[in-house]
Amino acid sequence: MYQNYITGLTALTLNLDFSIPKNHLVNVINDFVDSIPADGFSRTKKHFLPHN
């Protein structure tokens, strides 16, 4: 029923050693998201609750 798998060959390696150029669009998006006030994300406000 089970095949003989070699688990060392199934590992997913991620390259986390990269840099984003300073003129890349993602930096503009990041600055915009960082400029949003955190208090605007309160979960206690009524309009953030699911509708019944």
DSSP file (Angstrom, degrees, kcal/mol; ACC not computed):
  #  RESIDUE AA STRUCTURE BP1 BP2  ACC     N-H-->O    O-->H-N    N-H-->O    O-->H-N    TCO  KAPPA ALPHA  PHI   PSI    X-CA   Y-CA   Z-CA
    1    1 A M              0   0    0      0, 0.0     2,-0.4     0, 0.0     0, 0.0   0.000 360.0 360.0 360.0 -46.5    0.0    0.0    0.0
    2    2 A Y        -     0   0    0      3,-0.0     2,-0.2     1,-0.0     0, 0.0  -0.779 360.0-140.7 -98.0 138.9    2.8    2.5    0.9
    3    3 A Q        -     0   0    0     -2,-0.4     2,-1.1     1,-0.0    -1,-0.0  -0.562  30.3 -99.2 -90.1 161.2    5.7    3.1   -1.3
    4    4 A N        -     0   0    0     -2,-0.2     2,-0.3     2,-0.0    -1,-0.0  -0.704  48.4-172.4 -82.6 101.9    9.2    3.6   -0.1
    5    5 A Y        -     0   0    0     -2,-1.1     2,-0.8     3,-0.0     3,-0.1  -0.741  23.2-139.5 -97.4 144.0    9.6    7.4   -0.1
    6    6 A I    >   -     0   0    0     -2,-0.3     3,-1.5     1,-0.1     4,-0.3  -0.897  14.3-162.4 -99.6 107.2   12.9    9.2    0.6
    7    7 A T  G >  S+     0   0    0     -2,-0.8     3,-1.1     1,-0.3     4,-0.2   0.729  81.3  69.5 -68.9 -21.5   11.8   12.1    2.7
    8    8 A G  G >  S+     0   0    0      1,-0.2     3,-0.6     2,-0.2    -1,-0.3   0.758  96.7  54.0 -66.4 -23.1   15.0   14.1    2.2
    9    9 A L  G <  S+     0   0    0     -3,-1.5    -1,-0.2     1,-0.2    -2,-0.2   0.540  99.1  62.1 -88.2  -7.3   14.1   14.6   -1.5
   10   10 A T  G <  S+     0   0    0     -3,-1.1     2,-0.2    -4,-0.3    -1,-0.2   0.332  73.5 120.6-100.9   7.7   10.7   16.1   -0.6
   11   11 A A    <   -     0   0    0     -3,-0.6     2,-0.6    -4,-0.2    -3,-0.0  -0.523  56.8-140.0 -75.4 137.0   12.0   19.2    1.3
   12   12 A L        -     0   0    0     -2,-0.2     2,-0.5     2,-0.0    -2,-0.1  -0.867  15.6-158.5 -97.1 120.2   11.0   22.6   -0.1
   13   13 A T        -     0   0    0     -2,-0.6     2,-0.4     2,-0.0    -2,-0.0  -0.859   3.2-159.0-102.8 134.0   13.8   25.1    0.1
   14   14 A L        -     0   0    0     -2,-0.5     2,-1.0     2,-0.0     3,-0.1  -0.921  15.4-135.4-112.6 133.9   13.0   28.8    0.0
   15   15 A N        +     0   0    0     -2,-0.4    -2,-0.0     1,-0.2     3,-0.0  -0.777  32.3 165.0 -87.3 105.1   15.5   31.4   -0.9
   16   16 A L        +     0   0    0     -2,-1.0     2,-1.1     1,-0.1    -1,-0.2   0.336  50.7  93.4-101.2   5.0   15.0   34.1    1.7
   17   17 A D        +     0   0    0     -3,-0.1     2,-0.3     2,-0.0    -1,-0.1  -0.685  59.6 111.0-101.7  80.0   18.2   35.9    0.9
   18   18 A F        -     0   0    0     -2,-1.1     2,-0.4     2,-0.0     0, 0.0  -0.960  51.0-142.4-144.5 160.9   17.1   38.6   -1.6
   19   19 A S        -     0   0    0     -2,-0.3    -2,-0.0     0, 0.0     0, 0.0  -0.971  12.2-134.9-129.4 145.9   16.7   42.3   -1.7
   20   20 A I        -     0   0    0     -2,-0.4    -2,-0.0     1,-0.0     4,-0.0  -0.834  32.7-111.1 -97.5 130.9   14.0   44.5   -3.3
   21   21 A P    >   -     0   0    0      0, 0.0     3,-1.7     0, 0.0     6,-0.2  -0.271  23.4-120.2 -60.6 148.5   15.3   47.5   -5.3
   22   22 A K  T 3  S+     0   0    0      1,-0.3    -2,-0.0     5,-0.1     5,-0.0   0.750 111.8  52.7 -63.7 -24.5   14.5   50.9   -3.7
   23   23 A N  T 3  S+     0   0    0      4,-0.1    -1,-0.3     3,-0.0     2,-0.2   0.228  82.0 123.2 -96.8  15.0   12.5   52.0   -6.8
   24   24 A H  S X> S-     0   0    0     -3,-1.7     3,-1.5     1,-0.1     4,-0.6  -0.493  70.2-123.6 -77.7 146.4   10.2   48.9   -6.9
   25   25 A L  H >> S+     0   0    0      1,-0.3     4,-2.0     2,-0.2     3,-0.7   0.786 105.7  70.9 -59.6 -29.8    6.4   49.4   -6.7
   26   26 A V  H 3> S+     0   0    0      1,-0.3     4,-2.3     2,-0.2    -1,-0.3   0.795  92.0  58.6 -61.7 -26.4    6.2   47.2   -3.6
   27   27 A N  H <> S+     0   0    0     -3,-1.5     4,-2.1    -6,-0.2    -1,-0.3   0.864 104.7  49.5 -70.0 -35.5    7.9   49.9   -1.6
   28   28 A V  H <X S+     0   0    0     -3,-0.7     4,-2.1    -4,-0.6    -2,-0.2   0.916 112.5  47.8 -66.7 -43.6    5.2   52.4   -2.5
   29   29 A I  H  X S+     0   0    0     -4,-2.0     4,-2.5     1,-0.2     5,-0.2   0.910 111.2  51.2 -63.2 -42.4    2.5   49.9   -1.5
   30   30 A N  H  X S+     0   0    0     -4,-2.3     4,-2.4     1,-0.2    -2,-0.2   0.910 109.7  49.1 -62.4 -43.0    4.3   49.2    1.8
   31   31 A D  H  X S+     0   0    0     -4,-2.1     4,-1.1     2,-0.2    -1,-0.2   0.893 111.4  50.3 -64.1 -39.1    4.5   52.9    2.6
   32   32 A F  H  X S+     0   0    0     -4,-2.1     4,-0.5     2,-0.2     3,-0.5   0.938 111.9  46.5 -64.2 -46.6    0.8   53.3    1.9
   33   33 A V  H >< S+     0   0    0     -4,-2.5     3,-1.1     1,-0.2    -2,-0.2   0.899 110.8  52.9 -64.0 -40.1   -0.2   50.3    4.1
   34   34 A D  H 3< S+     0   0    0     -4,-2.4    -1,-0.2     1,-0.2    -2,-0.2   0.758 102.6  60.1 -66.5 -22.9    2.1   51.6    6.9
   35   35 A S  H 3< S+     0   0    0     -4,-1.1    -1,-0.2    -3,-0.5    -2,-0.2   0.612  80.6 100.9 -81.6 -10.9    0.4   55.0    6.7
   36   36 A I  S << S-     0   0    0     -3,-1.1     2,-0.1    -4,-0.5    -3,-0.0  -0.606  84.1-113.3 -74.9 127.4   -3.0   53.6    7.6
   37   37 A P    >   -     0   0    0      0, 0.0     3,-1.4     0, 0.0     4,-0.1  -0.369  15.2-138.0 -62.8 136.2   -3.8   54.2   11.3
   38   38 A A  G >  S+     0   0    0      1,-0.3     3,-1.8     2,-0.2    -2,-0.0   0.762  98.2  69.6 -67.6 -25.5   -4.0   50.9   13.3
   39   39 A D  G >  S+     0   0    0      1,-0.3     3,-0.9     2,-0.1    -1,-0.3   0.653  84.2  72.0 -70.5 -11.7   -7.1   52.1   15.2
   40   40 A G  G <  S+     0   0    0     -3,-1.4    -1,-0.3     1,-0.2    -2,-0.2   0.545  90.0  61.6 -75.4  -6.9   -9.1   51.7   11.9
   41   41 A F  G <   +     0   0    0     -3,-1.8    -1,-0.2    -4,-0.1     2,-0.1   0.067  69.7 144.7-107.4  23.1   -8.8   48.0   12.2
   42   42 A S    X   -     0   0    0     -3,-0.9     3,-0.6     1,-0.1     6,-0.1  -0.421  40.2-154.5 -65.0 132.5  -10.7   47.6   15.5
   43   43 A R  T 3  S+     0   0    0      1,-0.2    -1,-0.1    -2,-0.1     5,-0.1   0.494  85.5  72.6 -85.4  -4.3  -12.8   44.4   15.6
   44   44 A T  T 3  S+     0   0    0      3,-0.0    -1,-0.2     5,-0.0     2,-0.1   0.608  72.4 103.3 -87.4 -10.6  -15.2   45.8   18.2
   45   45 A K  S X  S-     0   0    0     -3,-0.6     3,-1.4     1,-0.1     4,-0.4  -0.457  77.6-125.9 -73.7 146.4  -16.8   48.2   15.7
   46   46 A K  G >  S+     0   0    0      1,-0.3     3,-1.5     2,-0.2    -1,-0.1   0.838 104.6  60.6 -63.1 -36.9  -20.2   47.1   14.4
   47   47 A H  G 3  S+     0   0    0      1,-0.3    -1,-0.3     4,-0.0     4,-0.1   0.579 100.5  56.8 -73.6  -6.3  -19.4   47.2   10.7
   48   48 A F  G <  S+     0   0    0     -3,-1.4    -1,-0.3    -6,-0.1    -2,-0.2   0.516  87.5  95.5 -95.7  -7.6  -16.6   44.7   11.1
   49   49 A L  S <  S-     0   0    0     -3,-1.5    -5,-0.0    -4,-0.4     2,-0.0  -0.585  87.1-101.6 -82.6 146.3  -19.0   42.1   12.6
   50   50 A P        -     0   0    0      0, 0.0     2,-0.2     0, 0.0    -1,-0.1  -0.347  37.3-113.8 -65.7 146.3  -20.5   39.4   10.3
   51   51 A H              0   0    0      1,-0.1    -4,-0.0    -4,-0.1     0, 0.0  -0.573 360.0 360.0 -79.6 142.6  -24.1   40.0    9.2
   52   52 A N              0   0    0     -2,-0.2    -1,-0.1     0, 0.0     0, 0.0   0.429 360.0 360.0 -91.9 360.0  -26.7   37.5   10.4
